[in-house]
Amino acid sequence: MTELRADELQDHVLIVEDEFLIVVGLSMIIEDLGMKVCATAATADDAVALAREFRPSIVLMDMCLRGERDGVDAALAIRALVGSKIIFLSGSSDAKTMARIQLADPKAVLFKPVSDRELMNALETAARY
């Protein structure tokens, strides 16, 4: 996957997910919608650094990431630095996880396994607003 320069971005998406096969599937859906993936990250720290560099309009954020920090930590930092719209992906819908996700004021929360249609709808909605 080719990374883009910051001056080439419009409706671009940063994927923050630590499972390679999920990243590949998400990338295909994003590109099918005519959007571009600017970069991918597997840790919160990498996600923040890449968001600062590429300034994506949308971030697909997994809740559980490699390293000490989780997706909410990354989302809060990215929103403060860049203002990207966040769509969370989570394998858990328990009350504690959901309360933590809501701290980041996401545009959508999708539960794994995510259907192509769910993801497409969330991306299209986030891109419009």
PEMOUR-V689453 format. One record per backbone hydrogen bond with DSSP energy under -1.0 kcal/mol. NH is the residue of the N-H (numbers start at 1). CO is the residue of the C=O. E is the energy in kcal/mol with one decimal. If there is no record, write none. Layout:
BEGIN
nh = (NH & NH)
co = (CO & CO)
e = (E & E)
END
This chain:
BEGIN
nh = (8 & 9 & 12 & 13 & 14 & 15 & 16 & 17 & 23 & 24 & 25 & 26 & 27 & 28 & 29 & 30 & 31 & 32 & 33 & 34 & 35 & 36 & 38 & 41 & 47 & 48 & 49 & 50 & 51 & 52 & 53 & 54 & 55 & 57 & 58 & 59 & 60 & 61 & 62 & 63 & 66 & 71 & 74 & 75 & 76 & 77 & 78 & 79 & 80 & 81 & 82 & 83 & 85 & 87 & 88 & 89 & 90 & 98 & 99 & 100 & 101 & 102 & 104 & 105 & 107 & 110 & 112 & 119 & 120 & 121 & 122 & 123 & 124 & 125 & 126 & 127 & 128 & 129)
co = (5 & 6 & 10 & 36 & 58 & 39 & 60 & 41 & 19 & 20 & 21 & 22 & 23 & 24 & 25 & 26 & 27 & 28 & 29 & 31 & 30 & 11 & 13 & 15 & 43 & 44 & 45 & 46 & 47 & 48 & 49 & 50 & 51 & 12 & 12 & 85 & 14 & 87 & 16 & 89 & 42 & 63 & 70 & 71 & 72 & 73 & 74 & 75 & 76 & 77 & 78 & 78 & 57 & 59 & 108 & 61 & 110 & 94 & 95 & 96 & 97 & 98 & 101 & 102 & 86 & 88 & 90 & 115 & 116 & 117 & 118 & 119 & 120 & 121 & 122 & 123 & 124 & 125)
e = (-2.0 & -1.2 & -1.4 & -2.8 & -2.2 & -2.1 & -3.2 & -2.2 & -2.1 & -2.2 & -2.0 & -2.8 & -2.5 & -1.9 & -1.8 & -2.5 & -2.5 & -2.0 & -1.2 & -1.5 & -2.0 & -1.3 & -2.0 & -2.4 & -2.2 & -2.4 & -2.1 & -2.7 & -2.4 & -2.2 & -1.8 & -3.1 & -2.4 & -1.1 & -1.9 & -2.9 & -2.5 & -3.1 & -2.6 & -2.0 & -1.8 & -3.0 & -1.9 & -2.9 & -2.7 & -1.8 & -2.7 & -2.7 & -1.9 & -2.2 & -3.3 & -1.5 & -2.7 & -2.8 & -2.5 & -2.9 & -2.3 & -2.5 & -2.5 & -2.0 & -2.6 & -2.2 & -1.8 & -1.7 & -3.1 & -3.0 & -2.8 & -2.3 & -2.8 & -2.6 & -2.4 & -2.7 & -2.7 & -2.4 & -2.5 & -2.5 & -1.5 & -1.6)
END
